[in-house]
Amino acid sequence: MTDNAKPSGALTLRTVAMPADANPAGDIFGGWVMAQMDLASGITASERAKGRVVTAAVKEMAFALPVKIGDTLSVYTTIEAVGRTSIMLSVEAWATRARYNKMEKVTAATFIMVALDESGKPKPVPAE
């Protein structure tokens, strides 16, 4: 990644990586990063669906760089497509390095969210 790379999408979630989220080497667990991305996807998708959503799938997630204790993780989301009951989002996770104030892309993935009604059945995503 080049030094002039910038996040794509809307900043949806920011949080600090804490020691409880790390392995003994100080690297943050990939599952924690993925959970933050899932939360951000849920925020954006529920706003678009105007209601409850659930994660149906995550496509092709690979970690380019580790997240370290003290880094600020910023998650950016973009709605790529809206189906009858589903919303496909492009999600990027960027770490601002605590000691260097440098922002680096650590991973990206496509999340598929499904809108649900009150009984938990898929429901149509309303028109915008």
Buried (B, 14 or more C-beta within 10 A) or exposed (E): EEEEEEBBBEEBBEBEBEEEBBEEEEBBBBEBBBEBBBEBBBBBBBEBBEBBBBBBEBEEBEBEBBBBBBBBBBBBBBBBEBEEBBBBBBBBBBBBBBEEEEBBBBBBBBBBBBBBEEEEEBBEBEEE
